[in-house]
Amino acid sequence: MGLVDVLPMNWEGGALGGCSLSDLAETYGTPLYVVDERHVVDRLAAFQRAFGSDAVTAYAAKAFFCVAMAELLAAAGWWVDVVSGGELATALAGGIDPGRIVVHGNVKTDAEIEQAIIAGVGRIVIDDPVEMSRLIEIAAGRQVRTMLRLNIEVGADTHPKIRTTGSEAQFGMSEQQADEAITRLDRVAGHGITLHGLHIHIGSQLRDPQIHRMALDQVMAFAETRRDRFTGKVIDVDVGGGFGVPYVDDDPVIPIESYAAVLTAAVDEHVNLRLMIEPGRSVIANAGVTLYRAMSRKGSERPFLAVDGGISDNPRPALYDARYEMRSITRADSPHDIPFRVVGRHCETSDRLGEMLLPGDTVPGDLLVMPATGAYAHAMASRYNMLPRRPVIFVADGQARVAVPGETLDDLVR
Ligand SMILES: Cc1ncc(COP(=O)(O)O)c(C=O)c1O
């Protein structure tokens, strides 16, 4: 617990990965996403060490994705979970082995299903029985490896907007519907579709490994009672992502090893089940920071400090009250003890990055950094108010490279 757990591993004062943040802001402008590449690589290895080589580690591309990220995953031998044709194309462009791609989504268009079949993806996760029928039709006898996504009530203790299972969630199917999906396969001869496992994703920011265990136990019980319905001896049991990370300095830190110990022990109680996980946030959130420039200051008590970004580069505070820390780069050595209401530049009262403690003499022009923005910030960025989306810079060993170029006014006009 502490700011050190929120910050990227290779943070040193005003530098990240050996690159000065002021220089990066000068070169590329602000807002600017900066990702500590070594942090990502270390984190990928830490997951693999913790879960062991028997488990499949699949990165949830939705958290943050680009070709450079896919290349890091490919080099580490990770699988990737994608939910759109765009994520699939990016994974392939980054050199991910198609057999290590899992295609998710409660909505997959016919074109996306076709794209996945042509690519030869490792798994398509069927979200409901009707989708199974659509897949049979589109595949028209071609080989497709599938899993079924279950929706089981496990009482996940997280913000309702990031809870993805239970009666209020639109994802996956009940056990009864899963049986129905399997029956649909039986009704068609020569369909070429094989069934390799079950999937569940409970929600995000779950800080009690026992929640994952409860979900996994239910998924495994379902698999055990229907072994003969699966293709092959080993059934994949995918417990999704959702491992919690610290965003602010008093957030608890749950080591990845704690989840791994609980989940691998649960699977080891069975034979011929293979554990799969799909972390997104817990791989990338703390690797990234966003740089902002303070642009205006208003009021005296809890002053408003407006920065040059906001809801368009990070909608999480407005979407689900996500909390962040902020630090001044310009006044790094001054006490951060005055509460500011840090707001964005968009025409929404909800465009607030949060209440932050900053030096009292913070003024327009100061450079500020918001840590833990690696996940679901750039990935959820929009062009609201016709702002070009901002670049992502990877830094490592004193070198900076553009992982995602920023958009230009020409891009917007086009
Ligand atoms: C199916 C699925 N898998 C994995 C994830 C990744 O979750 P997280 O980023 O919290 O690890 C999500 C997130 O929504 C998801 O929907």
The ligand as an SDF file (V2000), in Angstrom:
LIG
                    3D

 16 16  0  0  0  0  0  0  0  0999 V2000
  -14.3730  -11.5660  -21.0340 C   0  0  0  0  0  0  0  0  0  0  0  0
  -13.4070  -10.6950  -20.3400 C   0  0  0  0  0  0  0  0  0  0  0  0
  -12.2020  -11.1880  -20.0230 N   0  0  0  0  0  0  0  0  0  0  0  0
  -11.2780  -10.4320  -19.4050 C   0  0  0  0  0  0  0  0  0  0  0  0
  -11.5430   -9.1110  -19.0840 C   0  0  0  0  0  0  0  0  0  0  0  0
  -10.4490   -8.3100  -18.4250 C   0  0  0  0  0  0  0  0  0  0  0  0
  -10.7830   -7.8090  -17.1850 O   0  0  0  0  0  0  0  0  0  0  0  0
   -9.6930   -6.9940  -16.3560 P   0  0  0  0  0  0  0  0  0  0  0  0
   -9.1630   -5.9550  -17.2500 O   0  0  0  0  0  0  0  0  0  0  0  0
  -10.4180   -6.4360  -15.1930 O   0  0  0  0  0  0  0  0  0  0  0  0
   -8.6320   -7.9770  -15.9610 O   0  0  0  0  0  0  0  0  0  0  0  0
  -12.7830   -8.5680  -19.3690 C   0  0  0  0  0  0  0  0  0  0  0  0
  -13.0970   -7.1690  -19.0070 C   0  0  0  0  0  0  0  0  0  0  0  0
  -14.1460   -6.6430  -19.1700 O   0  0  0  0  0  0  0  0  0  0  0  0
  -13.7440   -9.3800  -20.0220 C   0  0  0  0  0  0  0  0  0  0  0  0
  -14.9440   -8.8870  -20.3530 O   0  0  0  0  0  0  0  0  0  0  0  0
  1  2  1  0
  2  3  1  0
  2 15  2  0
  3  4  2  0
  4  5  1  0
  5  6  1  0
  5 12  2  0
  6  7  1  0
  7  8  1  0
  8  9  2  0
  8 10  1  0
  8 11  1  0
 12 13  1  0
 12 15  1  0
 13 14  2  0
 15 16  1  0
M  END
$$$$
